[in-house]
Amino acid sequence: MNRDKKHILWALMLFLFIYYVYDTLFWSATGITITIYYTLRLIKNMGNNIPVLDLMIVLASLQWIIGPFIDYHNGITHYKYHMYVPEEQYMSFVVPAVIAFIIGIYVFKDRSDLDEIKEKATEIISNYPRLPYVLIITGLLIPFLSSFVPPSLRFVFFLLANIKYIGVIYLLFSGSSNRWLIFTGIMLLTASASIASGMFHDLLLWAMLTFTFIAKELNLTFTKKLLFAFLGIFVAITIQSVKIQYRELVWEKGYAGNKTTLFFAMAINEWQNGTIFTPTSESDANVRLNQGWIISAIMKNIPAKEPYAGGTTITEAIQASLLPRFLAPGKKRAGGRENFQRFTGLKLGESTSMGISLVGEGYANFGYWGGIFFMLFWGVFISWFWHILNNLSETFPTLMIWSPILFLQVVKAETELVVVLNHLIKSSILIFGLLWFIRKQWGIRL
């Protein structure tokens, strides 16, 4: 029996176990099986390729399937963050939509190979040994300059600040004796900045996106990668368990002490009290993982109280991504507040913004079947885009090392199309322009 058939057999056995032993609904059991399968696949592929596509599937499955499943069965009902439609109705839409997305993802074959990428990167670094350090230093200096530029350019500076991580990846492939020290220093700086701001997305995303390069350099076995994955989950749960209370102290009450000390004190308190895995309030139970409460609110509200959008948010997102504001001054802005309130029928605070997710947007525009086909088309588009990146690697040999910047917002499951397309297109223009400039100016073929 070949490996693929063996994996399919194990997945089928897992499904039957969940479905029959735990008496789980068919679509819920299917969704849980998919999540477990692709999580293990993601861990396995770390160190072998750049598993951005698998990461997208896993994050979507966790937030759209596992989070809602827990919410349906944990016995806690929050006044707002709860599932608005029955489990059978919700899962019978979301799980097929995830399956459609997965089918679309594999229309084009992923040809990213870390052995090949490392070989190309090593050759470049041997000719230009200072390159990783130039990228790292530039990325570290950019945030200090961003406050002096107009708001219209801050997104560009945000993207440029991320090239420090690309520099670290090149450095990991260089074999330099100080590579692990510098990598650790960069991640500690990121952690410190995340704690200071109370925003942890960058830390968690770059930890996930760079791990495949770490696994490659350390030649980690599947078991060791699995242990790192459990450690990462523990860190993520810790952050989520203290994030709300921490932000309340820092943002609302103006805490003036050492924020790093405060954060770790709160985390240690969670560990000592054992509340990290046992939510102490309704709010804690629902905000850690579950994106489904928003999707279910859309399913309840549309078309009962708000008609289907019929693709209007899709065309607005494409226009907002392709046209500069001076050509389309009325184009849609990223943020999520307007779509959230319109499609869920729920109100948000003046300074609050929440995304409705791609699957929620698909349902809001096209309903049940249309939402499923929308996710299929989105999967095909992402697969095609990744395929193009692979092809362009003939011209830009280490382009795939830069791909995490292109997908930094795309991998998130909570974002809607205007955010995703805006990031994907604008970051692509910037990165390709930067690589072209480096080649033209210094003759370095990255």
C-alpha positions as CSV (number, residue, x, y, z in Angstrom):
1,M,0.0,0.0,0.0
2,N,1.5,3.4,-1.0
3,R,1.7,6.3,1.4
4,D,-1.2,8.3,0.1
5,K,-3.6,5.4,0.3
6,K,-2.4,4.6,3.8
7,H,-3.0,8.2,4.9
8,I,-6.5,8.1,3.3
9,L,-7.2,4.9,5.2
10,W,-6.1,6.4,8.5
11,A,-8.3,9.4,7.8
12,L,-11.3,7.2,7.1
13,M,-10.8,5.2,10.3
14,L,-10.5,8.5,12.3
15,F,-13.7,9.8,10.7
16,L,-15.6,6.5,11.6
17,F,-14.3,6.7,15.2
18,I,-15.4,10.3,15.6
19,Y,-18.7,9.7,13.8
20,Y,-19.8,6.5,15.5
21,V,-18.0,6.4,18.9
22,Y,-18.7,10.0,19.8
23,D,-22.1,10.1,17.9
24,T,-21.0,13.3,16.1
25,L,-23.0,14.8,13.2
26,F,-21.7,13.7,9.8
27,W,-20.4,17.1,8.7
28,S,-18.9,17.9,12.1
29,A,-17.0,14.6,12.1
30,T,-15.9,15.2,8.5
31,G,-14.6,18.7,9.5
32,I,-12.7,17.4,12.5
33,T,-11.1,14.7,10.4
34,I,-10.1,17.2,7.8
35,T,-8.6,19.5,10.4
36,I,-6.5,16.7,12.1
37,Y,-5.4,15.3,8.7
38,Y,-4.2,18.7,7.4
39,T,-2.6,19.7,10.7
40,L,-0.5,16.5,10.7
41,R,0.3,17.1,6.9
42,L,1.4,20.7,7.7
43,I,3.7,19.5,10.4
44,K,5.1,16.7,8.2
45,N,5.8,19.2,5.3
46,M,7.6,21.6,7.5
47,G,11.3,21.5,6.5
48,N,10.5,19.9,3.1
49,N,8.7,22.8,1.3
50,I,7.1,26.1,2.0
51,P,3.7,24.9,3.3
52,V,1.8,28.2,3.0
53,L,-1.2,26.5,1.3
54,D,-1.4,23.8,4.0
55,L,-1.2,26.6,6.6
56,M,-4.2,28.4,5.0
57,I,-6.2,25.2,5.2
58,V,-5.3,24.5,8.8
59,L,-6.0,28.0,10.1
60,A,-9.3,28.1,8.3
61,S,-10.3,24.7,9.6
62,L,-9.4,25.5,13.2
63,Q,-11.3,28.8,13.2
64,W,-14.3,27.8,11.1
65,I,-14.8,24.2,12.2
66,I,-13.0,23.3,15.5
67,G,-13.7,26.6,17.3
68,P,-17.5,26.4,16.4
69,F,-17.6,22.7,17.3
70,I,-16.2,23.5,20.8
71,D,-18.7,26.3,21.2
72,Y,-21.6,24.0,20.3
73,H,-20.6,21.5,22.9
74,N,-19.0,23.4,25.8
75,G,-22.3,24.3,27.5
76,I,-21.5,28.0,27.6
77,T,-23.6,30.6,25.8
78,H,-22.2,34.2,25.6
79,Y,-24.7,37.0,25.1
80,K,-23.0,37.9,21.8
81,Y,-20.2,35.5,20.9
82,H,-22.3,32.4,20.4
83,M,-23.4,30.3,17.4
84,Y,-26.6,31.8,15.9
85,V,-27.7,28.8,13.9
86,P,-27.9,25.0,14.8
87,E,-24.8,22.9,14.4
88,E,-26.2,20.8,11.5
89,Q,-27.1,23.9,9.5
90,Y,-23.8,25.6,10.1
91,M,-21.5,22.6,9.5
92,S,-23.4,21.5,6.4
93,F,-22.3,24.7,4.8
94,V,-18.9,25.5,6.2
95,V,-17.4,22.0,5.9
96,P,-18.3,21.6,2.2
97,A,-17.0,25.1,1.7
98,V,-13.7,24.2,3.2
99,I,-13.6,21.0,1.1
100,A,-14.2,23.1,-2.0
101,F,-11.4,25.4,-1.0
102,I,-9.0,22.4,-0.6
103,I,-10.0,21.0,-4.0
104,G,-9.2,24.4,-5.5
105,I,-5.9,24.6,-3.7
106,Y,-4.7,21.5,-5.4
107,V,-5.6,22.4,-9.0
108,F,-1.9,23.3,-9.6
109,K,0.9,21.2,-8.1
110,D,3.0,22.9,-5.4
111,R,6.6,22.6,-6.6
112,S,8.4,24.5,-3.8
113,D,11.3,22.4,-2.6
114,L,13.5,23.6,0.3
115,D,16.5,21.6,-0.9
116,E,16.5,23.4,-4.2
117,I,15.7,26.8,-2.5
118,K,18.5,26.3,0.0
119,E,21.0,25.5,-2.7
120,K,20.1,28.7,-4.6
121,A,20.2,30.8,-1.5
122,T,23.6,29.3,-0.4
123,E,25.1,30.2,-3.7
124,I,23.8,33.8,-3.5
125,I,25.1,34.3,0.1
126,S,28.5,32.8,-0.8
127,N,28.8,35.6,-3.4
128,Y,27.2,38.3,-1.3
129,P,27.8,37.4,2.4
130,R,26.6,40.8,3.7
131,L,23.2,40.5,2.1
132,P,21.4,38.9,5.1
133,Y,22.8,41.6,7.4
134,V,21.7,44.4,5.1
135,L,18.2,43.0,4.9
136,I,18.0,42.6,8.7
137,I,19.3,46.0,9.5
138,T,17.1,47.7,6.9
139,G,14.0,45.9,8.3
140,L,14.9,47.0,11.9
141,L,15.4,50.6,10.9
142,I,12.2,51.0,8.8
143,P,9.8,51.3,11.7
144,F,11.7,54.3,13.0
145,L,11.1,56.0,9.7
146,S,7.5,55.1,9.2
147,S,6.3,57.9,11.5
148,F,7.8,60.5,9.2
149,V,5.9,59.4,6.1
150,P,2.3,60.2,5.0
151,P,-0.4,57.7,6.0
152,S,-0.7,56.6,2.3
153,L,2.8,55.1,2.4
154,R,2.7,53.4,5.8
155,F,1.5,50.1,4.4
156,V,4.6,50.1,2.2
157,F,6.8,50.7,5.2
158,F,5.0,48.0,7.2
159,L,5.8,45.5,4.4
160,L,9.4,46.7,4.2
161,A,9.9,46.3,7.9
162,N,9.2,42.5,7.4
163,I,12.3,42.1,5.2
164,K,14.3,41.5,8.5
165,Y,12.7,38.1,8.6
166,I,13.7,37.4,5.1
167,G,17.2,38.4,6.0
168,V,17.1,36.0,8.9
169,I,16.0,33.2,6.6
170,Y,18.9,33.8,4.3
171,L,21.2,33.9,7.3
172,L,19.9,30.5,8.5
173,F,20.9,29.1,5.1
174,S,24.3,30.7,5.3
175,G,25.8,28.4,7.9
176,S,27.0,31.4,9.9
177,S,28.1,30.7,13.5
178,N,25.9,33.5,14.8
179,R,22.7,32.7,12.8
180,W,20.8,31.2,15.7
181,L,21.7,34.0,18.1
182,I,20.5,36.6,15.6
183,F,17.4,34.7,14.8
184,T,16.6,34.4,18.5
185,G,17.3,38.1,18.9
186,I,14.9,39.1,16.1
187,M,12.1,36.9,17.4
188,L,12.6,38.3,21.0
189,L,12.4,41.8,19.5
190,T,9.2,40.8,17.8
191,A,7.8,39.3,21.0
192,S,8.7,42.5,22.9
193,A,7.1,44.7,20.3
194,S,4.0,42.5,20.4
195,I,3.7,42.7,24.2
196,A,4.2,46.5,24.1
197,S,1.5,47.0,21.6
198,G,-0.9,44.2,22.8
199,M,-1.0,42.9,19.2
200,F,0.3,39.4,18.7
201,H,-0.5,38.6,15.1
202,D,3.0,39.3,13.7
203,L,4.7,37.2,16.4
204,L,2.5,34.2,15.8
205,L,2.4,34.4,12.0
206,W,6.1,34.8,11.6
207,A,6.8,32.0,14.1
208,M,4.7,29.8,11.9
209,L,6.0,31.0,8.6
210,T,9.7,30.7,9.5
211,F,9.4,27.4,11.2
212,T,9.7,25.4,8.0
213,F,13.2,27.0,7.4
214,I,14.2,26.2,11.0
215,A,13.0,22.6,10.6
216,K,15.1,22.3,7.4
217,E,18.3,23.6,9.1
218,L,17.9,21.5,12.2
219,N,16.8,18.4,10.2
220,L,13.9,17.8,12.6
221,T,12.1,14.5,12.6
222,F,8.3,14.4,12.5
223,T,8.2,13.7,16.3
224,K,10.4,16.7,17.1
225,K,8.3,18.9,14.8
226,L,5.2,17.6,16.5
227,L,6.7,18.6,19.9
228,F,7.5,22.1,18.6
229,A,3.9,22.3,17.3
230,F,2.5,21.5,20.8
231,L,4.8,24.1,22.3
232,G,3.5,26.6,19.7
233,I,-0.1,25.7,20.6
234,F,0.7,26.2,24.3
235,V,2.2,29.6,23.6
236,A,-0.8,30.6,21.5
237,I,-3.2,29.5,24.1
238,T,-1.3,31.4,26.8
239,I,-1.4,34.6,24.7
240,Q,-5.1,34.2,24.1
241,S,-5.8,33.4,27.8
242,V,-4.3,36.7,29.0
243,K,-4.8,38.9,26.0
244,I,-8.2,40.4,26.9
245,Q,-7.3,41.3,30.5
246,Y,-3.8,42.5,29.4
247,R,-5.2,44.8,26.8
248,E,-7.8,46.2,29.3
249,L,-5.0,47.1,31.7
250,V,-2.7,48.6,29.0
251,W,-5.1,50.2,26.6
252,E,-8.0,51.2,28.8
253,K,-6.5,51.7,32.2
254,G,-3.1,53.2,31.0
255,Y,-0.8,50.8,32.8
256,A,2.5,52.6,33.2
257,G,4.8,49.9,34.5
258,N,6.9,47.3,32.7
259,K,4.6,45.7,30.2
260,T,6.7,42.6,29.6
261,T,6.8,41.9,33.4
262,L,3.0,42.4,33.5
263,F,2.4,40.1,30.6
264,F,4.5,37.3,32.0
265,A,3.1,37.7,35.5
266,M,-0.4,37.3,34.1
267,A,0.7,34.3,32.1
268,I,2.3,32.6,35.1
269,N,-0.8,33.3,37.2
270,E,-2.8,31.5,34.5
271,W,-0.4,28.5,34.6
272,Q,-0.4,28.3,38.4
273,N,-4.2,28.6,38.7
274,G,-4.7,26.0,35.9
275,T,-7.1,28.4,34.1
276,I,-5.2,28.4,30.9
277,F,-7.1,25.4,29.6
278,T,-10.3,26.0,31.6
279,P,-12.0,29.3,30.7
280,T,-13.2,31.2,33.7
281,S,-15.8,33.3,31.9
282,E,-18.2,33.0,28.9
283,S,-16.1,35.6,27.0
284,D,-12.9,33.6,27.4
285,A,-14.5,30.5,26.0
286,N,-15.7,32.1,22.8
287,V,-13.0,34.6,21.7
288,R,-10.0,32.3,21.7
289,L,-10.6,30.4,18.5
290,N,-14.1,30.6,17.2
291,Q,-14.6,32.6,14.0
292,G,-17.8,30.7,13.4
293,W,-20.0,32.9,15.5
294,I,-19.7,35.6,12.9
295,I,-20.3,33.3,10.0
296,S,-23.4,31.8,11.8
297,A,-24.7,35.3,12.5
298,I,-24.5,36.0,8.8
299,M,-26.3,32.8,8.0
300,K,-29.1,33.8,10.4
301,N,-29.3,37.4,9.2
302,I,-29.2,36.7,5.4
303,P,-31.5,36.6,3.6
304,A,-34.0,36.9,6.5
305,K,-33.3,40.5,7.2
306,E,-30.7,41.5,4.7
307,P,-30.7,40.4,1.0
308,Y,-27.8,38.6,-0.6
309,A,-25.1,41.1,-1.7
310,G,-24.9,39.4,-5.1
311,G,-21.2,39.9,-5.6
312,T,-21.0,43.6,-4.8
313,T,-18.4,43.2,-2.1
314,I,-16.3,41.0,-4.5
315,T,-16.3,43.7,-7.2
316,E,-15.6,46.4,-4.6
317,A,-12.6,44.3,-3.2
318,I,-11.2,43.9,-6.7
319,Q,-11.5,47.6,-7.5
320,A,-10.0,48.6,-4.2
321,S,-7.0,46.3,-4.8
322,L,-6.3,47.2,-8.4
323,L,-7.0,50.9,-8.6
324,P,-5.1,53.6,-6.7
325,R,-7.3,55.9,-4.6
326,F,-6.7,58.9,-6.8
327,L,-8.4,57.0,-9.7
328,A,-11.2,55.6,-7.4
329,P,-11.6,58.1,-4.5
330,G,-14.8,56.3,-3.3
331,K,-13.3,52.8,-3.3
332,K,-13.8,50.5,-0.3
333,R,-11.4,50.8,2.6
334,A,-10.1,47.7,4.4
335,G,-11.3,47.3,8.0
336,G,-14.3,45.1,8.2
337,R,-16.6,47.2,10.3
338,E,-19.1,48.1,7.5
339,N,-19.5,44.5,6.2
340,F,-19.7,43.1,9.7
341,Q,-22.6,45.3,10.8
342,R,-24.4,45.0,7.4
343,F,-24.3,41.2,7.1
344,T,-24.5,40.0,10.7
345,G,-27.0,42.6,11.9
346,L,-24.9,43.1,15.0
347,K,-23.4,46.4,16.2
348,L,-19.8,47.2,17.0
349,G,-18.2,49.8,19.1
350,E,-16.9,52.9,17.4
351,S,-13.3,51.8,17.5
352,T,-13.9,48.1,16.9
353,S,-13.5,46.3,13.6
354,M,-14.1,42.6,12.8
355,G,-13.7,40.7,9.5
356,I,-16.4,38.4,8.3
357,S,-14.0,35.9,6.7
358,L,-14.0,34.7,3.1
359,V,-16.5,31.9,3.8
360,G,-18.8,34.4,5.5
361,E,-18.4,36.8,2.7
362,G,-19.2,34.0,0.2
363,Y,-22.4,33.2,1.9
364,A,-23.4,36.9,2.3
365,N,-23.0,37.4,-1.4
366,F,-24.2,34.1,-3.0
367,G,-25.9,32.0,-0.3
368,Y,-25.3,28.3,0.3
369,W,-24.2,26.8,-3.1
370,G,-22.8,30.1,-4.3
371,G,-20.7,30.4,-1.1
372,I,-19.3,26.9,-1.6
373,F,-18.4,27.6,-5.3
374,F,-16.9,31.0,-4.2
375,M,-14.5,29.1,-1.9
376,L,-13.7,26.7,-4.8
377,F,-12.8,29.6,-7.1
378,W,-10.8,31.3,-4.3
379,G,-8.8,28.1,-3.8
380,V,-8.1,27.9,-7.6
381,F,-7.0,31.5,-7.6
382,I,-4.6,30.9,-4.7
383,S,-3.3,27.7,-6.3
384,W,-2.7,29.6,-9.6
385,F,-0.9,32.4,-7.8
386,W,1.4,30.0,-6.0
387,H,2.0,28.3,-9.3
388,I,3.0,31.6,-10.9
389,L,5.4,32.2,-8.0
390,N,7.0,28.8,-8.7
391,N,7.4,29.6,-12.4
392,L,8.9,33.1,-11.6
393,S,11.5,31.3,-9.5
394,E,13.3,30.7,-12.8
395,T,13.9,34.5,-13.0
396,F,14.1,35.2,-9.3
397,P,15.9,32.1,-7.9
398,T,15.0,32.7,-4.2
399,L,11.6,34.3,-4.7
400,M,9.9,31.7,-2.6
401,I,11.9,32.8,0.4
402,W,10.1,36.1,0.1
403,S,6.6,34.5,-0.3
404,P,5.7,34.7,3.4
405,I,5.5,38.5,3.0
406,L,3.1,38.1,0.1
407,F,0.9,35.8,2.2
408,L,1.2,37.5,5.6
409,Q,-2.5,38.6,5.6
410,V,-3.7,36.0,3.1
411,V,-3.2,33.0,5.5
412,K,-5.4,34.5,8.1
413,A,-8.9,32.9,8.3
414,E,-10.7,36.0,9.7
415,T,-9.9,38.5,7.0
416,E,-12.3,39.3,4.1
417,L,-11.6,39.7,0.4
418,V,-10.8,43.4,0.3
419,V,-8.0,42.9,3.0
420,V,-6.6,39.8,1.4
421,L,-6.5,41.0,-2.2
422,N,-5.2,44.4,-1.2
423,H,-2.3,42.8,0.7
424,L,-1.6,40.2,-2.0
425,I,-1.5,42.6,-4.9
426,K,0.3,45.5,-3.3
427,S,2.9,43.3,-1.6
428,S,3.5,41.6,-4.9
429,I,4.1,44.9,-6.6
430,L,6.4,46.0,-3.9
431,I,8.5,42.8,-3.6
432,F,8.9,42.3,-7.3
433,G,9.8,46.0,-7.6
434,L,12.4,45.6,-4.8
435,L,13.9,42.4,-6.3
436,W,14.1,44.1,-9.7
437,F,15.8,47.2,-8.2
438,I,18.3,45.0,-6.3
439,R,19.2,43.3,-9.6
440,K,19.4,46.5,-11.6
441,Q,21.3,48.5,-9.0
442,W,23.7,45.9,-7.5
443,G,23.5,43.0,-10.0
444,I,22.3,40.6,-7.3
445,R,19.9,38.0,-8.8
446,L,17.6,37.1,-5.9
